[in-house]
Amino acid sequence: SSSLNEDQNSEFLDKFLQIASCDNQTEKILLGDFNCPDISWLSGNIIGPKNSIDKNIKIQQDFVEGIHNAGLSWLITNEKTRCRKVGNTIQESTIDQIFLSEESLSNDFKVLPP
């Protein structure tokens, strides 16, 4: 979240991954505002250099790796879930996400405009 500092954001994502990774026999739907602007949800990769020293990029890289390791899939790939005006520019991004332990947990899904 943008209101958290780097350490708080890292701690939040670590706790999320602990929940996502526990008890592989339980079906899970996890969702929220993750504010990870450097993740391409279409490809599941980080946008930018993989060997970056930027702490925010590193946190997001670890998060994506944890999502893959937990065997989660995500529903929102290319839809924009946030729209805001920054100066004279409209900035659109995907910050909300829905993670599933089994793709069969969702059979109908639609993103509505922010």
Summary of the structure (lengths in Angstrom):
residues: 114
radius of gyration: 14.5
end to end distance: 17.0
largest distance: 49.0
contacts: 264
relative contact order: 0.20
helix: 30%
strand: 23%
